[in-house]
Structure formats: C-alpha cells, structure tokens
Amino acid sequence: MVLYVVATPIGNIKDITYRAVEILKESDIILCEDTRCSLKMLNYYGIRKKLISYHKFNEYKLIDKIIEDILNGVKYVLISDAGMPGISDPGKILINRCIGENIKVDVLPGACALINGFVLSGFKNDIFTFIGFLPRNTKKMKETIKLMKETYTALIIYEAPHRLLNTLNLLKNEFGENTKIYIGRELTKLFEENFRGTIEESICYFEGSKIRGEFVICIENYKKDNIQIDDDFILNEFYENKRRFNLTTKENVKKICEENNLKKNYVYDLIINRIDKIE
C-alpha cells in the first residue's frame, strides 16, 4: 500500500529521473493536476495509463475513493503540471490522509523551481525561506510581505506574470529599492531568463517588456550581524561590486571596508593575493 509522489520537469522535458519514468509506467492510475498538460510529458516517454484530474477544486471529492483504492492494492502516482506535488501545488491533503491511514508515501525527488532559483540567485545566505505564491488579497499580501521582512534569510516566492510588477513595487516599498533580488523565468527552458540586481532595477527591466510565464523571485534579506564576514564573503562582495559598479580595485576595497567595518590592509592584501584570478 503506497502512494507514489513524483516530481516532473519544470521546463526541459528530459529533467526526470529513470526511476520516476519506471514508476509511472508501472502505475495503475496517475493523478494529474491538468491531464492535458501531463499528457505531453507522458506521451514523450511512451506512458499510457488511466489519468484522473486531481486539483484543489475536486481533491476533497476524490480523496475517499483514492484511499479505498490504495488500500485495495491499486497503484496510484501523484504528479503536478511541473515540479514537486505539494510545493505550491495540490498534494498535501492526500499525503496527510495517507499518513493518517498508515499508507506509505514514497516521494521520488526531481525538479523544483525554488531550488533552481535559490542556487541561481548566488545570494550569500546559507538558509532560505520559501513563501510560495503571495495572497491575492492586497491587504493580506502586504501583511505577508511585512512578516517576510522580519525573516532574515533569503526569501523565495512564486509569482504570476500579471501580478509581477505590482508585487515588485510592494517589495520595494517594504524592503527598499536597493535590496538585491533575483528573478528567474522559464527555468530550464531554451529561453531561460535570469535577472539579478536591485528591486528598483528589476522594475525598470520588466516595465517595458511583455511579461509571460511564471516567475521565481529570491530576495536577499539578511542582517549583517548574522553573516560570517570571512574571506569568501569578502571575495564575493568584490565580485559583486565589480560586476554591478565596475569599480577599480582601490574603490572596491574602500566600499567593502566601509560597509562591513573591516581593516583596509587586510582586505587589500586578500584581494591582491587573488587578483590574478579575478582580473
């Protein structure tokens, strides 16, 4: 008695594990967020099974039948349109019900946009907080963003194209226009787009363009007291300042020292020792 939870590609159709394909081929029924969307991937791998549409509008209606079937030996696999079920996608309710019924839940790892986004951001934070999609209600959205500001980690949210600019403006009002941000679009696809800069720069970047696709947004939100100022931190700051402001080595060292209360001689010696690798 097992419910299989399988991650599917977030863009590139080949980003799926061998085991995931095997489990899908061995299944009796595949629960799909949108059967039309899932069919493209399933047909690519020659998987022809019974598909049932399973989403937030019908999961309570279907759950009793699914549990009964699993207890009777029917092999169910749960997938979403893209990524890992249960991460800003349907799945949590069924998974929790299976746990309550002592049904094993087997999660097959795979693509997940928030992980790609965090890695691509290049932020210094060792930890992150995943928020998911912000509330649609403007008041609740503002309240959530205020709570986010008090969470001193990298912050990761998902956003739809028609709400992107409004969300960025709300983030600017709360975090400040110079807060660093990463925005990823069409991740793993041919035309993947990655923006890195400040919140103000991101607004200028997206204002004049056609905004399509879903977005992963990472906000660098940390207290300097919580960041270990070591050699790696200093060198990362040097790279970032050089990329964004095209500073000379002298200007760069001065900026790093002033912002982090460091001794100029130490920072300068560190940079000079690595300069052949940097410039």
C-alpha positions as CSV (number, residue, x, y, z in Angstrom):
1,M,0.0,0.0,0.0
2,V,1.9,3.0,-1.3
3,L,1.2,6.4,-2.7
4,Y,3.9,7.5,-5.1
5,V,4.6,11.2,-5.3
6,V,6.7,12.0,-8.4
7,A,8.4,15.2,-9.4
8,T,8.0,16.2,-13.1
9,P,10.1,18.5,-15.3
10,I,9.7,22.3,-14.7
11,G,10.7,23.1,-18.3
12,N,13.1,20.8,-20.0
13,I,11.1,17.6,-20.6
14,K,14.3,15.5,-20.1
15,D,14.7,16.6,-16.4
16,I,13.1,13.5,-14.9
17,T,14.7,10.5,-13.2
18,Y,14.9,7.0,-14.6
19,R,13.0,5.7,-11.5
20,A,10.2,8.3,-12.0
21,V,9.6,7.0,-15.5
22,E,9.6,3.4,-14.3
23,I,7.1,4.1,-11.5
24,L,4.8,6.0,-13.9
25,K,5.0,3.0,-16.4
26,E,4.1,0.6,-13.6
27,S,1.2,2.6,-12.2
28,D,-2.5,1.8,-12.5
29,I,-3.7,5.4,-12.2
30,I,-1.9,8.7,-12.5
31,L,-3.4,11.7,-10.6
32,C,-2.7,14.8,-12.7
33,E,-3.2,18.5,-11.9
34,D,-4.1,19.0,-15.6
35,T,-4.4,15.9,-17.7
36,R,-3.8,17.9,-20.9
37,C,-0.5,19.3,-19.6
38,S,0.7,16.0,-18.2
39,L,-0.1,14.1,-21.4
40,K,2.7,15.9,-23.3
41,M,5.3,14.6,-20.9
42,L,3.7,11.1,-20.6
43,N,3.4,10.7,-24.4
44,Y,7.1,11.7,-24.8
45,Y,8.1,8.7,-22.5
46,G,5.5,6.3,-24.0
47,I,3.4,6.2,-20.8
48,R,-0.2,5.3,-21.4
49,K,-2.2,4.9,-18.2
50,K,-5.5,6.0,-16.8
51,L,-5.4,9.6,-15.9
52,I,-7.5,11.4,-13.3
53,S,-7.6,15.1,-12.9
54,Y,-6.8,15.9,-9.3
55,H,-6.7,19.6,-8.3
56,K,-7.7,21.9,-5.4
57,F,-11.3,22.1,-6.7
58,N,-12.0,18.4,-6.5
59,E,-9.5,16.8,-4.2
60,Y,-11.9,16.5,-1.2
61,K,-14.4,14.8,-3.5
62,L,-11.9,12.2,-4.7
63,I,-9.9,11.5,-1.7
64,D,-12.0,8.8,-0.1
65,K,-12.1,6.8,-3.3
66,I,-8.4,7.1,-3.8
67,I,-7.6,5.9,-0.2
68,E,-10.0,3.0,-0.6
69,D,-8.3,2.0,-3.9
70,I,-4.8,2.2,-2.5
71,L,-5.9,0.1,0.5
72,N,-7.2,-2.5,-2.1
73,G,-3.8,-2.6,-3.9
74,V,-4.4,0.0,-6.7
75,K,-1.1,1.7,-7.6
76,Y,-1.6,5.5,-7.6
77,V,1.0,8.0,-8.7
78,L,0.5,11.7,-7.9
79,I,2.1,14.3,-10.2
80,S,1.6,18.0,-10.8
81,D,1.9,20.1,-14.0
82,A,5.6,20.9,-13.2
83,G,7.9,20.2,-10.3
84,M,7.1,18.6,-7.0
85,P,3.5,17.9,-5.9
86,G,2.7,19.6,-2.6
87,I,5.0,22.5,-3.2
88,S,2.6,25.3,-4.2
89,D,0.6,22.5,-6.0
90,P,-2.1,20.0,-4.9
91,G,-0.9,17.1,-2.9
92,K,-0.7,17.9,0.8
93,I,-4.2,16.9,1.7
94,L,-3.9,13.5,0.1
95,I,-0.4,12.9,1.6
96,N,-1.6,13.8,5.1
97,R,-4.6,11.5,4.7
98,C,-2.3,8.6,3.6
99,I,-0.1,9.2,6.6
100,G,-3.2,9.1,8.8
101,E,-4.2,5.8,7.2
102,N,-0.7,4.3,7.7
103,I,-0.3,4.2,3.9
104,K,3.4,4.6,2.9
105,V,4.2,7.8,0.9
106,D,7.1,7.3,-1.4
107,V,8.5,10.7,-2.7
108,L,10.6,10.5,-5.9
109,P,12.9,13.5,-6.0
110,G,13.3,15.7,-9.0
111,A,12.9,19.2,-10.5
112,C,11.8,22.0,-8.2
113,A,11.8,25.7,-9.3
114,L,12.5,27.1,-5.9
115,I,15.8,25.1,-5.6
116,N,16.9,26.3,-9.0
117,G,16.0,29.8,-8.1
118,F,17.9,29.8,-4.8
119,V,21.0,28.4,-6.4
120,L,20.9,30.8,-9.4
121,S,20.5,33.8,-7.1
122,G,24.0,33.4,-5.8
123,F,23.0,35.0,-2.6
124,K,25.2,34.8,0.5
125,N,22.6,33.3,2.7
126,D,23.2,29.7,3.8
127,I,19.4,29.3,4.5
128,F,16.2,30.3,2.8
129,T,12.5,30.6,3.5
130,F,10.0,29.5,0.9
131,I,6.8,31.5,0.8
132,G,5.2,30.2,-2.3
133,F,2.6,32.4,-4.0
134,L,1.6,35.5,-2.1
135,P,-2.0,36.0,-1.1
136,R,-4.2,37.6,-3.9
137,N,-5.9,39.9,-1.4
138,T,-3.9,43.1,-1.4
139,K,-4.2,43.7,2.4
140,K,-3.2,40.1,3.2
141,M,-0.4,40.4,0.6
142,K,1.0,43.5,2.4
143,E,0.8,41.8,5.8
144,T,2.7,38.7,4.4
145,I,5.4,40.9,3.0
146,K,5.8,42.7,6.3
147,L,6.3,39.3,8.0
148,M,8.8,38.4,5.3
149,K,10.9,41.4,6.2
150,E,11.4,40.1,9.7
151,T,12.6,36.8,8.4
152,Y,16.4,37.2,7.9
153,T,17.1,34.6,5.3
154,A,16.9,34.5,1.5
155,L,13.2,34.7,0.7
156,I,11.7,32.8,-2.2
157,I,8.3,33.4,-3.8
158,Y,6.5,32.4,-6.9
159,E,4.6,34.9,-9.0
160,A,2.3,35.0,-12.0
161,P,3.0,37.4,-14.9
162,H,0.0,39.6,-14.5
163,R,1.0,40.4,-10.8
164,L,4.8,40.7,-11.2
165,L,5.1,44.5,-11.4
166,N,2.6,45.1,-8.6
167,T,4.5,42.6,-6.4
168,L,7.8,44.2,-7.2
169,N,6.5,47.6,-6.2
170,L,5.2,46.3,-2.9
171,L,8.5,44.6,-2.2
172,K,10.3,47.9,-3.0
173,N,8.1,49.8,-0.5
174,E,8.8,47.3,2.3
175,F,12.4,46.2,1.6
176,G,13.8,49.3,0.0
177,E,14.7,49.9,-3.7
178,N,18.3,48.9,-3.3
179,T,17.6,45.4,-1.9
180,K,19.2,42.7,-4.0
181,I,16.8,40.5,-5.9
182,Y,16.9,37.6,-8.3
183,I,14.1,36.8,-10.8
184,G,14.0,33.7,-12.9
185,R,11.6,32.9,-15.8
186,E,11.2,29.9,-18.0
187,L,13.8,28.0,-15.9
188,T,15.5,25.0,-17.6
189,K,13.8,26.0,-20.9
190,L,15.6,27.2,-24.1
191,F,14.8,30.9,-23.4
192,E,15.5,30.8,-19.7
193,E,15.8,34.4,-18.3
194,N,17.7,35.4,-15.2
195,F,17.6,38.9,-13.7
196,R,20.0,39.9,-10.9
197,G,20.1,43.4,-9.5
198,T,18.1,45.6,-7.1
199,I,14.4,45.7,-6.7
200,E,14.3,49.2,-8.4
201,E,16.4,47.9,-11.3
202,S,14.1,44.9,-11.7
203,I,11.0,47.1,-12.1
204,C,12.8,49.2,-14.8
205,Y,13.8,45.9,-16.5
206,F,10.4,44.4,-16.7
207,E,8.2,47.5,-17.1
208,G,8.9,47.8,-20.8
209,S,8.6,44.2,-21.8
210,K,5.9,41.6,-22.4
211,I,5.7,39.7,-19.2
212,R,5.0,36.0,-19.7
213,G,5.5,32.7,-17.8
214,E,5.6,32.1,-14.1
215,F,8.4,33.6,-12.1
216,V,10.7,32.6,-9.2
217,I,11.7,35.6,-7.1
218,C,14.5,35.5,-4.5
219,I,15.1,38.4,-2.1
220,E,18.3,38.8,-0.2
221,N,17.2,39.7,3.3
222,Y,19.8,39.4,6.0
223,K,21.3,41.2,8.9
224,K,25.0,41.7,8.6
225,D,25.3,40.6,12.3
226,N,24.0,37.2,11.1
227,I,26.5,36.9,8.2
228,Q,30.0,35.5,8.9
229,I,32.5,38.0,7.5
230,D,35.2,35.7,6.2
231,D,37.4,35.6,3.2
232,D,34.8,34.0,1.0
233,F,32.3,36.8,1.9
234,I,34.9,39.5,1.1
235,L,35.7,37.9,-2.3
236,N,32.0,37.5,-3.1
237,E,31.5,41.2,-2.3
238,F,34.4,42.0,-4.6
239,Y,33.0,40.0,-7.5
240,E,29.5,41.6,-7.0
241,N,30.8,45.2,-6.8
242,K,33.0,44.6,-9.8
243,R,30.0,43.2,-11.8
244,R,27.5,45.8,-10.8
245,F,29.5,49.0,-10.4
246,N,32.7,48.3,-12.4
247,L,34.8,49.7,-9.6
248,T,38.6,49.9,-9.5
249,T,40.3,47.6,-7.0
250,K,41.0,50.6,-4.8
251,E,37.4,51.8,-4.9
252,N,36.1,48.3,-4.4
253,V,38.3,47.7,-1.3
254,K,37.2,51.0,0.2
255,K,33.5,50.2,-0.3
256,I,33.8,46.7,1.2
257,C,35.7,48.1,4.3
258,E,33.2,50.9,4.9
259,E,30.1,48.7,4.6
260,N,31.5,45.9,6.8
261,N,33.7,47.8,9.2
262,L,36.9,45.9,8.1
263,K,40.5,46.9,8.1
264,K,41.7,48.1,4.7
265,N,45.1,46.5,4.8
266,Y,43.7,43.0,5.4
267,V,41.1,43.3,2.6
268,Y,43.6,44.8,0.2
269,D,46.1,42.0,0.8
270,L,43.4,39.4,0.4
271,I,42.3,40.9,-3.0
272,I,45.9,41.3,-4.2
273,N,46.7,37.7,-3.4
274,R,43.8,36.6,-5.6
275,I,44.0,39.3,-8.2
276,D,45.3,37.2,-10.9
277,K,42.2,35.0,-10.7
278,I,39.8,38.0,-10.6
279,E,41.1,40.5,-13.2
